[in-house]
Amino acid sequence: MKKTIKENYYEIAVSDFDGTLFSQVTGINRNTLESIDEFIKAGGTFCVCTGRMTSSIVKFYKEYGFTGYVISFNGAEISDSETGEKVYKKHVDNAACIKLLEYAEKTGNRIQVYPNDVLTVEKVNDDYRAYAGRCHVELCETGCPVSEVFKKTGDTSGKVLFYTDDDRREKMYKEIRDIAGDSYEVVCSNPEHIDVMAKGVSKGNAALKLCEMLGTDREKMICFGDEMNDLSMIEIAGLGVATANGNEFLKSKADLVVPSCEDGGVGIAIKKYCIHR
């Protein structure tokens, strides 16, 4: 059932980053940045909720002048972008990381883990260098199977990310789901990624946690997304919004579809539906 849409009403705006707010080609639309600035000056709260690691998104916060809380790792962490304090943290535990790493090492599937917010891989290649450069993250080469490192250190990870494609996605998803079991969340964050998080971790639950921290009812929250890992926050928000470039199923579940990321759909909606007095 679609929710009632109210203008000049929502006090918290939570947006996915890649493909919703930020374009790899054009960055964040200028009009969207202006709308966010006006919304914050009117007393609103703006927060990015992303699958990216915390250190990555915090650097983009600084680049675009955002402040306040940031939600990362698909909801596994909530941090103060200015102090670095992690006010909420729920990771994939060490034992599960080891199992998933061993599966990837055995099958030859490309995988990413992020102990201590550092992208950690057995051997650095051009793809990893490009990813680290694009996302502004630290890259660590172990020189041995990463699972062996995790056995020694006891490290955890905000999420475990697998690379896939159309031909392998269904089979890989089932195999990863079988390894993770019911104690972990497994989602397709975009057509090329399968993400594993701790049980109960989702963008929706993190957005609810943010509302609780701010003392604001979720009916006063608007959430934006473009991929299936955004569905949980689209569903729990007072107003769930998808961008036109988004996943077709997600758009069918959203209360509203706005123009694409490149065309500044988030900014258009914030200007019309969020408080701006």
C-alpha positions in Angstrom: 0.0 0.0 0.0 1.5 3.4 -1.1 1.9 5.9 1.7 0.4 9.4 1.8 2.9 11.9 0.3 3.2 15.2 2.2 4.9 18.3 1.0 7.2 20.4 3.2 7.0 17.7 5.9 10.0 15.3 6.3 12.6 16.2 8.8 15.2 13.4 8.1 16.5 12.5 4.6 18.5 9.3 4.2 20.0 8.6 0.8 21.9 5.8 -0.7 25.1 7.1 -2.3 26.2 5.4 -5.5 23.6 5.5 -8.3 21.1 7.5 -6.2 22.9 10.6 -4.9 26.3 10.2 -6.6 27.2 9.4 -10.2 30.6 8.1 -11.2 30.4 10.3 -14.2 29.0 13.6 -12.9 29.4 13.4 -9.1 26.5 14.9 -7.1 24.1 17.2 -9.0 24.7 20.9 -8.2 21.0 21.5 -7.6 20.8 18.5 -5.3 23.6 19.9 -3.2 21.8 23.2 -3.0 18.6 21.5 -1.9 20.4 19.5 0.8 22.0 22.7 2.1 18.7 24.5 2.2 17.1 21.6 4.0 19.8 21.4 6.7 19.6 25.2 7.2 15.8 24.8 7.8 16.6 22.3 10.6 16.5 19.0 8.7 19.0 16.1 9.1 20.7 14.6 6.0 22.5 11.3 6.2 24.1 9.0 3.6 23.4 5.3 4.0 25.7 3.3 1.8 27.3 -0.1 1.2 30.7 1.6 1.1 33.2 1.2 4.0 33.2 4.0 6.5 36.6 5.5 5.6 35.4 5.8 2.0 32.2 7.6 2.5 33.6 9.9 5.2 36.1 11.3 2.6 33.2 12.1 0.3 31.4 13.8 3.2 34.4 16.1 3.6 34.6 16.7 -0.2 31.0 17.7 -0.4 30.8 19.5 2.9 28.4 17.1 4.6 28.5 16.7 8.4 26.8 14.6 11.1 26.1 10.9 11.0 26.9 8.5 8.2 25.7 4.9 7.8 28.1 2.5 6.1 28.6 -1.2 5.2 24.8 -1.5 4.3 23.9 -0.5 7.9 26.6 -2.4 9.9 28.0 0.9 11.2 26.8 4.3 12.1 29.5 6.9 12.6 30.0 10.5 13.5 31.6 11.8 10.3 33.4 14.6 12.2 34.9 12.7 15.2 35.1 9.2 13.7 33.2 7.7 16.6 31.3 4.6 15.7 28.0 5.0 17.6 26.7 1.6 16.3 28.7 -1.4 15.0 27.6 -4.9 14.1 30.1 -6.9 12.0 30.3 -10.3 10.3 32.2 -12.3 13.0 35.6 -13.8 12.5 34.4 -17.4 12.0 32.0 -16.5 9.3 34.6 -14.3 7.5 37.0 -17.3 7.5 34.4 -19.6 6.0 33.5 -17.1 3.3 37.1 -16.4 2.5 37.9 -20.1 2.2 35.0 -20.6 -0.1 36.2 -17.7 -2.3 39.8 -19.0 -2.3 38.7 -22.5 -3.2 36.4 -21.4 -6.0 38.5 -18.6 -7.3 35.8 -16.0 -6.7 36.9 -12.4 -6.2 36.1 -11.2 -2.7 36.6 -8.2 -0.5 36.8 -7.9 3.3 37.6 -4.7 5.4 39.2 -5.5 8.7 39.8 -2.2 10.6 38.3 -0.3 7.6 41.1 -1.4 5.3 40.5 -3.2 2.0 42.5 -6.4 2.5 43.5 -8.7 -0.4 46.0 -11.5 -1.0 47.5 -9.9 -4.0 47.0 -6.4 -5.4 46.0 -6.1 -9.0 44.9 -3.3 -11.3 41.2 -3.9 -10.4 41.9 -3.5 -6.7 44.0 -0.4 -7.3 41.3 1.1 -9.4 38.7 0.3 -6.7 40.9 1.8 -4.0 41.5 4.9 -6.0 37.9 5.4 -7.0 36.6 4.9 -3.4 39.5 6.6 -1.7 40.3 3.7 0.6 43.5 2.2 2.1 44.6 -1.1 0.4 46.6 -3.9 2.1 48.2 -6.8 0.4 48.7 -9.9 2.6 50.8 -12.0 0.3 49.0 -15.1 1.6 45.4 -16.3 1.7 43.4 -13.7 3.6 41.6 -16.5 5.5 45.0 -17.3 7.1 45.4 -13.8 8.3 41.9 -13.7 9.8 42.7 -17.0 11.7 45.7 -15.3 13.3 44.2 -11.8 14.0 40.6 -12.6 14.9 39.5 -9.8 12.6 35.9 -9.0 11.7 34.5 -7.1 8.7 31.6 -4.7 8.3 30.5 -6.8 5.3 32.0 -9.4 3.0 31.6 -8.6 -0.7 31.6 -11.0 -3.6 31.9 -10.1 -7.3 29.6 -11.9 -9.6 27.9 -11.6 -13.0 24.6 -12.6 -14.7 25.8 -16.1 -15.5 27.0 -16.9 -12.0 24.8 -14.8 -9.7 22.0 -17.3 -8.9 24.4 -20.2 -8.3 26.8 -18.1 -6.2 24.0 -16.5 -4.2 22.7 -20.0 -3.2 26.2 -21.2 -2.3 26.9 -18.1 -0.2 23.5 -18.3 1.4 24.2 -22.0 2.3 27.5 -21.1 3.9 26.2 -18.1 5.8 23.0 -19.8 7.0 20.2 -18.0 8.8 22.7 -16.1 11.0 23.6 -13.6 8.3 22.0 -11.3 5.8 22.8 -11.9 2.1 21.8 -9.3 -0.5 22.6 -8.3 -4.0 23.7 -4.6 -3.6 24.0 -4.2 -7.4 24.1 -6.5 -10.5 27.8 -7.2 -9.8 27.9 -7.6 -6.0 26.7 -10.0 -3.4 27.0 -8.7 0.1 27.0 -10.6 3.4 26.3 -8.8 6.7 25.6 -9.8 10.3 22.0 -10.9 11.1 19.7 -8.0 11.4 22.0 -5.6 9.6 20.2 -3.7 6.9 19.9 -0.1 5.7 16.3 -0.1 7.0 17.3 -1.1 10.5 20.1 1.4 10.5 17.8 4.2 9.4 15.4 3.3 12.2 18.3 3.4 14.6 19.1 6.9 13.3 15.6 8.0 14.0 15.8 6.7 17.5 19.1 8.5 18.1 17.6 11.7 16.8 14.3 11.3 18.7 12.3 11.6 15.5 9.4 9.3 14.4 10.2 7.4 11.2 7.0 8.9 9.6 9.1 12.1 9.4 11.8 10.3 7.4 12.2 10.2 3.6 14.6 7.5 2.2 16.1 7.3 -1.3 17.6 4.3 -3.2 18.2 2.7 -6.5 19.2 -1.0 -5.8 17.7 -3.9 -3.9 19.9 -3.4 -0.8 17.9 -0.1 -0.4 14.5 -1.9 -0.3 14.4 -2.2 3.5 14.8 1.6 4.1 12.4 2.4 1.3 9.8 0.2 3.0 10.2 1.5 6.6 10.4 5.2 5.7 7.6 7.7 6.0 8.2 8.2 2.3 10.2 5.7 0.2 11.7 7.1 -3.0 13.4 5.4 -5.9 15.4 7.1 -8.7 14.4 6.5 -12.3 17.7 4.8 -13.1 17.0 2.2 -10.3 16.1 -1.4 -10.1 12.6 -2.1 -11.6 11.4 -4.1 -8.6 12.5 -1.4 -6.2 10.7 1.2 -8.2 7.5 -0.9 -8.0 7.8 -0.9 -4.2 8.6 2.8 -3.8 6.0 5.4 -2.9 7.5 7.7 -5.5 9.9 7.6 -8.4 11.9 10.7 -9.1 14.3 11.6 -12.0 17.6 9.8 -12.2 20.8 10.3 -10.2 22.4 12.4 -13.0 19.2 14.6 -13.2 19.2 15.4 -9.5 16.1 13.4 -8.5 17.1 13.4 -4.8 17.4 17.2 -4.7 14.0 17.6 -6.5 12.3 15.5 -3.9 14.1 17.1 -0.9 13.1 20.6 -2.2 9.4 19.6 -2.5 8.8 17.2 0.3 11.2 18.0 3.1 11.0 20.9 5.5 12.3 24.1 4.0 10.7 26.9 6.0 
